[in-house]
């Protein structure tokens, strides 16, 4: 197979674009490109050709602009197995530590560029968040000296910094700034027994909670759709999410018994809302205006971060499923929305949880489970004039 676009070609074209960005003016910048060479942005001919064309156009424009950085170093890594990107992040962090340990005085900055699906960016951010929690000094180093740029090279691209390459690269060439992104954390507070944390035991990763999402964490039918989609992707190339949206309406109840949920919601430490009953799904987003499943507008409003859908009949699921794509489920009686930063969930059956497209099994003994926002830690690039609050705060 002829390689149309590779990570090396990407890095070569990104270098002038990043060097011309005022975000790191006068800094010694170390750019780490972490790519999944099997993602659609590299392997699907039409998509790869389009991505290459856009990156080359931005590159040519950037070459005519005066370089803003003092120096730029490019490193490129291709992932070969799940969690490989986490190893790259950790080794980079340790390598850079002597240069950035005096985080208030150093001139060095580190930019991680992810070129893969939501799973690649999830791994990179999860490792950075884990390192930030290792010590207060590590947290300050990451907040002041690091940044993440998430290119949309996957099939879903709900966790990237733009749905297209063009939209993402605008963050480097237009008015933008670095802000801190929070995450959604999933913590098991019940018994840690059975298959707890072993859903992905075949992968070379620590699969035990806490698990993190930088977009949406959810339990229920959508986690089942994610799980079955991933199983199909492991065997066949392509995007099977939309197929499993339909199939899940028919088969979800055959795999997982309907349970009874008790969900307490909190805002700024105070109990704010409560839900009790059978559910199709319940989710918490990092902010409002969140999508998943390849641009399904599940949280379409400004402030609502929680969506809970009570259990439906098969006919109701089939007749309403399209409304969850375009956001028209908002305000309907079959979807309940809340503004919260924490959910404490009790459930009396086994159920799946998904975090940014990765699924895990929760057994009934594992409950209660807490799904909550973390403090803002991960530096990302945002447009200054963006009217939508994406849950970031100024550095």
N, C-alpha and C positions, 0 to 999 in steps of 0.2 A: 504494500500500500504506500502510495506517495504521501509524504508528510507535507501538508499545505502550510501548517502553522505549528510551531513548537514553542516551548517555554523560552528557549534561547533567543529565538526571533522576537518574542514578546519583550524580553528584557532589553534587548538591543534597541528596540523602538521606544520603549518606555523611558530609557535613560535621559534623552534630551527633553522629553515632556516634563519629567519630574524635576530635572535640573533647572528648568525655566519657571518653576512654581515659586511664588513668594512665600509659601508656607514655611519653607526652611531657608529663608534668605540668610546668607552669611554663615550657614552651618556646614559642618562636615557630616554628610548624610550617607548612611549605610542602608542600601535597599536590598531586602531579602524577598525574592520572588519564589513563592511556594505554589507549585502547579500540580494539578492532577492531570497527567497526559491523556487519561481515558475519558475526561469530561467532554461533553458535547461541543464546547467552544473550541476544542482542538480537533475532534474526530469527525464531526458531521461536516462534510465538504462545504455545503452552502453557508453554514454558520461560520465555519473557520475562515472561509474566503472573505466574508463580510467583516469579521473581527479584524483580520489582517489589514484589510483596506482602510478601515477607520483608524486603527492604531498608526498606520503609516502616514495617513493624512495629518494626524495630530503631530506626529514626529517631524514631518517636514515643516509645519508651521512653527514648531518650537525651536527648530534650528536657526530661525531668523530672529529669535528673541534672545536678549542677553541672558546668560546663565546667572541665576540668582544664588545658587548654593556655592559655598566656598569650594567644596569637593564632593564627588559622588562615587560611591563604590557599589557595584551591582553583583549580587550573588544569586544563583538560580538553583533551585532544588526541585526534583520531580518526586512525587510520592509513589511508593510501590505497594503499600498495603495500608489498611486502616490504622489511624493514629500515627502514621509516619510523620505527618506534618507537626505533630506535637513534639516529636524528637528534635526536629529542626529548630523549633522555637526555643526549646530548652537549651540546646547546644549553642545557639546564637546568643541567648541571654547570658550564658556563662562566659562565652568568648568576649562579649562586649562589656562585661561587668567592670574590668579595670578602667575602661574609658569613660564610663558613665556613673561610677559610684559616687563621685562628687556631683550630684545631679543639679545643684544650683549653679555650679560654675562651668560645667563641661560645655564644649561647643559641639559635641557629637550627638547625633540623632539617628534613630533606627526606624525604618518604615518597612512593615511587612505588607507585601502585596499578595493576596490570595487569588489564584486563577484556577477555579474549580467550581464545584457546586456548593450548596449550603453546608454540606458536611465538612468541606475543607475549611471554610471560614469558621465554622463552629469549633473545630479542633484547635485552630490557631488561637481564637479568643478564649477558649476554655483553658488552654495551657497558660496564657497570659494572666487570666483571672486567678488561676491556682498559684502562680508565682507571686502575684500581688498579695495573696493571703498568707504567704510564707513568712513575711516580715513587713513591718511598717516601712522600712527602707526600700525594699523591693517595690512596694506599692508606689512610693514617691518616684522611684526611677522610671517605672512604667508610665505613670501619669505625666511626667515631665519630658521624658526622652523618647518615648515610643509612639507609634501610630499604626493603624491598620487601614489599608485600602482594599475593599472587597470587590473584585471584578466579577461580572456575571457570566461565568463560563459553564454553568450547569443547566439542568432542565427546568428547575423551579425558579431560582434566583430571587427568592423572597427575602433573603438575608444579605443581599449584595447592596452596594452603594449606588444603585440605579439599575433599572431593568435592562438597559442596553449599555454597550461599551461607550457609546457616545455620551450618554447621560452621566456615566461614571467619570469619564475623563474630564468632563466639564468642571469637576470639583478641583482639578489641578490647574485648569487654565482660567477659571473665572473667580469671582469673589467668593472665597470660602474661608473657613477657619476650622481649627481642631477643637473638638469638644469631647467630653467624657460620656461614654455610653454605659448604662446599667445593663444588667442581665436579669433573667428569670431563673430562680434556683428551685430545684425540686429536692426536698428532703424527706426521707422516710423516718417517721417517729414511732412506728409500730414495731412489731417483732421482726428481727432480722434473721429470717429462717427460710427454709424451702428453697425456691429458685431465685430468691432475692438477689437482684443485680446480675443474674447469670444469663439473661436473655441473649446477650451478644457474646457469650463466653468463647466462641470460636474466633473472635477478633483479638488481635494483639493489643489490648487496651485494658485499662482499669475501668470496669463497667459498673462499679459500685457507686451508689449515690454519695454526695449530691451530684445531680446532673444539672447542666446549665443550658439555657436557650438565650439567644440574643435577638429573638424575634417573638416566638410564641411557644408556650408549653401547654399541652392539653392532655386530657384523658378521654377515652371513649372511642366512638366509631371513626373519628378522623385519625386517631393513632393506629387503628386497625388498617385503614386505607394506606397510611404511610408504611406500615410493616409489610403488607402484601405487595405494595409497589416496589419496595426495596428487594423483596425476595425475587420478583420478576426481573428487576434490573441486574441482579447478580448472575442471571442466566442468559438474558437477552438484552441487547441494546435498545434504547428507546424510552419514551415517556409513557408509563402505564397508569399514571395517577388518575386520569379521567376515566379510564376503563374501570378502575377499582372503586371510584365513586359510585358507579351504577351497581357493580357487583356487591359492594358492601351493604347496600340497601337490602339485598336478598339474603346474604350469608352471615352478616355480623352476628345476628342473634343465635345462629347455629354454633358459633365458636365461643361466645361469651354470654353467660347467663345474665339476664337483666338484674341489676342490683338496686339497692336503696342508698341514695346519697344524702349526706348531711354536710352542707358547705357553709362555713362561716367566713365572711369577708371582712377585711380590715382596711382602714385608710389612715395613714400616719399614726399607727399604733392603737387606734380606736375601732371597736367593732362597728361596722357600718351597715351590713346587710346579711341576710340569711336565706338559704334555699334548702328545701327538703323534698325528696321525691326521686323517681327513676329518671335517668338522664340518657340522652344520646351522646352528649359530650359536654365538657366544661373546660374553659381555657382562660389563661391569663397572658396578655401581651405586654411587652416592654412599654408600650404606649398605645394610644389610639392610632387610627389610620394604619393598621397592620394587615398584611396579606399573607396567605400561605397556599400551598398546593398550586403554585404557579399563578400568582396574582388573583386568587380568590379573596375578595374584599370582606374578610370575616369580621374585622373591627373597623367599620367605615366612619366612625364619628371622631370628634376631637379628643374627648376625655375618657370615654368608656374603654376600659382595659379588660373587662371580663365579659365573656359571652357564655351563657348556659342554655342549652336546648333540652327541654324535657323529652322523655321517651315518646316516640311517634309510632303510629301504625305504618305498615308498609306502604299503603296508598299515600299517606301524608308525606312520607319521606320522598317518594318518587315525584310527587306533585310540587314539592317545595325546594328540591335540591338545587335547582338553577338559581334560586334567589340568594343562596349563599355564595354564588360566584360573583355577582355584581353588587352585592351589598344591600339589595332590596329586602333582605330579611330583617333589616333594622326597623324597629317599631312594630313588628308583627308579633302576635301573641305567642307564636311558637319559638321565639328567641327572647331571652331576657338579658339585659345589659346592665352592667354596674361599673362604677368607678372605684377601683380598689387596687392596693399594692400587695395584698396577701390573701391567700385562701387556705383555710384549714379544712381538709376533706376527710370524711369518714365514709367508708364504702364496704359493703358486706359480701362482695364477690370479687373474683379476679378481674383485672382490667388492664389495658395497655396505656402507657403514657408515651407521648412523643415530644422530643425537644429538637426543634429545627431539623426535622426530617429523620431523626434517629429514634427508634422505638425501644422500649424496655417493658418487661412484664412486672406488674405489681400484683402480688397475691393479697387476699383479704386480710391475712395476718399482718401485712406490712402497714396497714392503716392504723392511726391517722397519718396522712401525707400532707406536708406543707408545701405550697407553691407560692413563691414570694419574690419581690424585687430585691436585688442587691443594691448596694451603693454604687454610684457611677464610678467606673474604674477604667474601662478600655477607651483609649483615645481613637476617635474616628474623625473623618472629614465631613463637614456639613456645609451647605450653602447658606450664606448669611441672610439672603432674602427669602428663604424657604418659609412659607406661611404655616407649614405643618410642624407641630411639636413632635419630634421622634423620640422623646425621652432622654435627650442629651442635655448636659449642663456645661457651662463655660469652664475651661481649665483654670 
